[in-house]
Amino acid sequence: MDDPLQLGFPLWIRLTHFFAFLFTTLLIRSGIEIIGAHPKLYWRDDALPGTEWIRFTRKRIPKDYAWTAEDEIEPVSPWTALPGHNNLGLGRHWHFWAVNGWLLAGATYVFLLFTTPQWRRLVPTSWEIFPTAWQAIVAYVHFRLPPDGNPFNGIQQLTYFFVIFILSPFQIVTGIMMSPALAARFPWFPGIFGGRQAARSLHFIGLILFVGFIVIHICLVVAHGFAREMAKIVLGAESHSRVLAVTIGLVGISVVIAFHLWGTWYSLAFPFRTKRLLELGVDPFRRFLFHHWDSRQKYEHVSPYARVNGRPPRNEIYQRLAAANFKDWRLELSGMAAKKLSLSLDDLRQMPCQTQTTLHICIQGWSYFAQWTGVPVSAIMDKCELMPDAHFLVFHTLDEKWERPGHGYYYEVIDLEIARLPQTILAYEMNGQPLPVPYGAPLRLRVENQLGYKMAKWINRIEFVDTFEHIGKGQGGWRDDVLHYYPSDAGI
């Protein structure tokens, strides 16, 4: 067994190879769905329009009317994306579900690799690997097959080593860098690569490398002899029946394709059921990892431009309040609290305030820096004297979502743990000025360790509840109800 040629392909290698193929393809297709939500990539966290280094849309930002970030969405065909048709929420569900499977398969592979002699087939042990790799490259360029290696030729061994031990960890790190919770707690972490947008760009480049690897890998399997190679990876050795190996291999590939087709169809036909199924085990794990990080952002930079997401309310009540500069506006505090309060903007301004400059991260992918001034939500909660059974805060708004008639008013839910974090505030100023209408005037929530959609705008009421199952569709927010986002945490 000291000779790599005698190692063969044990069952655990063949199984992890199959599951790696399944989960990698799911990650690629769901990643394409996520990119479609904001098909532009940047190197700086300001994400200024026009500064993208690559775009996957022909849409141009109009100059003759007010646009929002949702106008930049580029829906992708279900034949390419999972599930397609502008389903960012479900795309993220599939992505995180596949990540868990991919990590499990990869960790199992690496563990068994180094607890058996199998590591010898992948880890170079001599500098001679480089000249032999170059010879193999020259042979491939001239459309010739290089001599078989031991068991791989030089370029194959280096490529597999790169994909498993360099590219895969790189994708893990750049993916984690995009977590708003982790970046809020450790702002220096995404800064290693230049910021969140740089991490997003590098993560995309990693995706392209994975796609390229799969395409070239399949081509070389065919070039080296499809039946021979399938006998190795399906039955464990090329001496076994090649007909049986090809049959089993094609069945396995068909199973993966069928799973993709079923997953796409089921997601589009039954989005709510799909959402709930993909959350099993995954949502509690995400919450465990990212929910408890408090934000410690102290940036000094403010972006020269901040994107707007969602259009201001058009209803008569909001229009009347805005016309009077919100003089008659009130924040109603109700629910499971000993004191029911009604506070004006002046009342809020007289309470203890704090100012923080943070990075706003939208679930679509763009970001910007801004300074926010407002009242800590914890101060509001203390003033109301919550009852022991109160576990959640429901932020009701004046946003009737006129863009989607019949879908109800916008609301958002956070739990008491998030509400009491130091940088969770109700902001009435942005960049030293009264909060502008497009950004949520007169009052918006800032939850700096969460994605931007949790930060409800145009707030007029806070309700303290023990459960949110009876509110909306019981998913924890308007976007969770309608767009199938996450019910308990938006920290990644």
N, C-alpha and C positions, 0 to 999 in steps of 0.2 A: 504493500500500500504506500510505500515511500515514492513510488514512481507515479507521477500524475496521470500517465496513460492508463494505469490500472484502477484509477479512482472510480471511473464510471459515473453514472448519473443516478444517485439514489432517489427513492420516491419523494423525499422531502424537497429535493431540488426541483423535481418535475412539478410537484404541486405548487410550490411557491412561485415558480415560473408562470404557471397558468394564472394564479390569482394576481400576480404582479401585472400581467397583461390585461386582465379584466379591470382592475382598479386604475391602472395608468390611463387606459382609454376613457374610462368614466371621468377621470380628472381632466383630461384634455377637452372633452366635449363640454363638461360643465364649466371649465375655465373659459371657453369661448363664449358661453352664455353670459358669464360675469363681465367679460371684456365688452360685450355688446351694450351693456348699460352705460358705459362711458368709453367709447372706442378711440381713446386718445391716451398717449403715454407721455410722461414728463420726467424731467430729472430734478426739478425743484418743487417743494411742497406748496408754493404759491399756486401752481397749476393754472397760470394765467392763460386765458384764451389766446391762441396763436403761438404759444411757446412749446407746444407738443413736438416731440422729435419724430413721432410717427402717428398716423391716424388711419382708421379703418372705416371711414365714412366720407361721403361726398358732401354731406351737409355743411353749410357755412352759417355762422352765427349771423342772423339778420340785423341790420342796422336801422330798420324803419319801424320796428315795434319791440316791445319788451319781451324778452325770451327768458326761459328758465332752463335749468340743467336737464330737465326731462325732455326738452326739445332736442337734445343732443343724442338721445338714445338711438341706437341702430339695431332694430330687431333682427335676429339671426334665424335662419331656416332650421327647423327641427332635424333636417338631414345632417346638419353640421353641429348644432349646439344641443345641449341637453338641459331643459326640454325644448328650447327654442321659443319663438314668438314673444320675446320680451317678458320673460319670467325670471327676473333676477332672484326673487325670493327662493323659488324652487331650484334654480341653478346653484345657489349657495348651499341649499340643503343637500343636493347631490354631491357637491364638491366636498363638503365636510364629512359626509357619510363615506365617500370614497377615500378621503384622506385617512380615516381611521382604519379602513380595510388595508390600504396600501402600507401604512405604518406597521400594522400587525404582521402582514406578510413579509415585509422587509426586515423587521426585527427578528422574526423567526428564522429567516434565511441567514442573516449575519451571525446570529447566535450559533446555529448549527454549523455554519461555515468554519467558525474558529474553535469549535469543540470537536471537530473531525479533521482529518488531513485534507479536506476539500479546499481549504484556503490556498493550497499550493497551486491550484489551477488559475487563480486570479491575481494573487499578490506577486509582483515581480521580485525575484531574489538575486538578480544579477543585472549589471549595467549593459550586458549584451542584448537586453531586450530592445534597446533603442535602434541599433543597426539592423537587427532582424525585423523590427517594425517598419523601418524605412524600406527595406527590401520588399516587404509585403505590399507596402503602398505603391511602390514602383510597378510591381506585378499587376495589381488591380488597375492602375492607371492604363496599362497596356492591355487590359482585358484578358489577363492571364491569372490563373489561380496559383498563389504561392504554395510552397510545400506545407503540408500539415504541420502544426506545431505540437506542443507536448503538454496538453492536448490542443491548445489554440496557437495560432501564429502570433507574432509579436504585436501587430496592430490590434488584433482581436483582444488579446489579453489586456493591453493598455486601455482599450475602449471600454471593456467591461469594468475594469478597475475604476476608470474615470466616472462612469455612470453610477456605479454603486457607492463608491466611497468619496466622491467629490460632488458630482452633480446632484445626487439625491439629498445629501445634507445641505447643500446650497439652497435647494428649493424649500427645504424645511425651515431654514433660517430666514430666508426672504419672505416666506409666507407668514411666519410668526411676527416679523417686523411690521407687518401691516395691521396687527391687532391694535385698535385704539386704546384698549385697557393697558396693554403692556407698554405701548409707547407713551401713554400718559404717566405711568408710574416710573418708567425709566426712559426719559426723552433722549438720552444719549445712545440708546441701543439702535434704533433705526438710523441714527446719525453716523453709524459705522460705515454705511454704504452711501451716505449722503441724504438720508431722509426717507420718509414713507414712499414718496413718488418714485424715488430711485429704486427702492426695494421692489415696488410694483413693476417697474420697467425690467429690472433684472429677473424677476420671477417670470415675466413673459418670455424673456430671452431663454430662460431655462426650459420653458414649455416648448419653444421652437427646437431646442436641442434634443429634447425627448422625442418629439415628432420625427426629427431627422434621424435619430438613432433607430427608431422603430422601422422607418422606411428602408434605411440602408441594411439593417439587420435582416429584414425579410428578404431583401434582394440577394444578400450574400448566402442566406439559407438555400434559396433556389439555385444560385450559382454553384454552390458546393455540392449540390445534390439533394433535392428536397426530400426524397424518400430516405436517404441515408441519414440526414440530419434529424428528421422526424423520428427515426428509430432510436436515436440517442436520447432525445428530450422527452419522448413519449414512453418508450419501453426500457430505456436505461442504457442501451448499447446498440451499436450499429449491426451487430450480428443477429439481432432479433428480426422477426418477420417485418419487412418494410411495408408490405401491403396492409398488415394489421395496424402498424404504426401510423401510416398515412390516414387510414380510415378513422382511427381514434383521434388523431390530430385535427382532421377536418371537422369531426363532430364537436370537439372542444371549441374550435374557432366559431362554429355555427352557434354553439351555446352562448358564447360571448356576444355575437351579433344579435341573437334573439333576445338576450337580456337588454341590450341597448334599445332595440325596437320596442320591446314591451315597456321598458322604463319610460321611454319618450311618450308612447301612447297613453300609458296609465297616468303620467304626470299631467298631460294636457286634458285628459278626460275626467280625472278625479284629483284635482290639485289639493284639496283639503286632506283627503285620505293619504295621499303621497307625502304631504308635509308631516302628518302625524307619524307615519311609519318611519320616515327618515330621521325623526327626532328621537326615536327610541334608543336609549343608551348614549346617543351623541350629545343631545342637549344638556343632560346632567353633567356630562364630562366637560363640555365647553364652559358651563357655569362654574364648575369646580376649579377649572384652570384660570379663568379670566375675570370672574365676577367680583372678586374681592380686592382687586388692585385699586387703590385710591390714586387720584391724579395729583401730580406734583409738577405741573408745567409752569415755567416761569420764563416764557419767551419775551424778547424785547422787540422782535420784528413784527410788523403789521403788514399784511399783504395790500398792495395798491388796489386790488380789485377782489371782491368776494362774490362768488356765484350765488344765485338765488335758486331755491328749489321750492316749487309750489307757488301759486298765484294768490294774492291777498283775497280775503272774503269779499263777496259782492252783496251780501244781504243788507237789508235796510238798517238793522241794528248797528252793525259794524260801521257802515257808511256814516250814520249819524254820529256815532262816537268819535270817529276819525275827524269829521268836519269840525267838531268842538274841541279838537286837540286832546281828546280822551279825558276831558274835565269831569264828565259824568260816569266814566268807567269805574267799575268796582271789581275787586277780586273776592269772590264768595268762597268761604271756607266752611265745609259741611261734612257730614258723615260721622264717623266714630271719634268724636272729639268733645271734650267737656264744654269748650267755648266755640260757638259758631260766630265767625267774624265776617265783616264786610269792609275791605280796605280799599282806599283810593290810592292813586299813584303818589300823592303827597304823603299819605300814611306810610307807604313803603319806603319812600325816600328818607323819612325820619327814622327808620329802623337802621340798625347796624348794617353797613354795606361793605363789600369787598370788590376789588378790581383784579382781574386776572387776564393774562394774554396767553391764549392757547391755540392749539391746532384743531380746526374743525375738520372732521373726516366724514365725508358722505359715503353711504353704502354703495353708491354708484362708482366711486373710485377717486373722485376729485377731492381737493382739500384747499384750505386757506388759513392764514393766521389772522386773528382778530382779538381786540381787547374788549372785555365785557365787564360791566359794573352792575351790581344788583344785590339783592338780599339773599343770604344763605337760606336754603330751604329748611335747614335745621332750626333757624330762628323762628320761622313761621310755625313749624311744628311745636316748638316749645310754647309759643304764644297761645296755641290752640289747646294744649294739654290733651294729647291723644289718649284714648282708652287702651287698655292692655291688649285687646284683641285686634287692634288696627295693625295691618301688616303691609298695606299697599297705599300708594297715592295715585289717584286718577286725575290727570290734568285734562279738563274739558276746555274746549276752545270755541271761538266764534267762526271757525273755518268750516263752512258748510260743504266743502269739496264740490263746488259747482262744476268743476271739470269732469266729475263722475256723478251725475245726478242719481239720487236714490241710494247712495252708499253711506249716508249719514254724516254726522259731524266728526271732525278729527278729534281723536283723544289719544292719550298715551298713559302708560302705567309704569311706575318704578316701585321697587320695594323700599322698605325703611332703611336697609343697609346702604343702598345707593343714595337715598335722599339725605342721609346724614353725613356723607362724605364732604370734606372741606370745600371742594370746588364744584359742588352742586348748588347752583344759585338760580334765582329768578332775576333775569337781567332786564333792566329798563334803559340801559345805555350801551352803545356799541361804538368803539373807537373814540370815546370822549364826547359823543353826541347822543341826544335822545334816540332811542331805538327806532330806526326807519321802518316804515310800514312793510316793505317787502321782506324784512328780516324778522317780523313778528310783533311789531308795536301793538299795544303798549308794553307787553310783557311776554317773554319767552323763557323756556327752561333751558338751562345749560347743565349738561351731565357730561363732564369732560372725559370720562373713561368709557364712553359709549359712542356708537355711530350716530351720525347727525339726525337720523329720522326719529330718535328717541327724544329729541329736544323740541318739544311741542311749541308752536308759535301761536300768537293771538289768544293767549290764555285768558279765561274769565272766571274759572272756577276750579277749585281743588277739592276733591272728595276723598276722605280717608275711609278705607274699606278693609274687611278681613279677607275678601276674595274678589277677583275680577271676572269670575265665570259668568256673572249675570249682566255684564256690560259689553255692549256690542255683540260680537260673536264669541266672546269669552277668550280671545287669544292674546289680550294684553296690549292692544293698540290698533288704531285704524289700519295701518299698513300690515300688521300681522293678520287682521281679519280679511282684508281685501287683496293684498299682494303677497300673502303667505310668507311673511318675515318670521322673526323669532319671538316666542312668548315670554321668555324669562331673562334673556341676556343679549346684548348687542355689543359685547366687548371684543368681538373679532369679526 
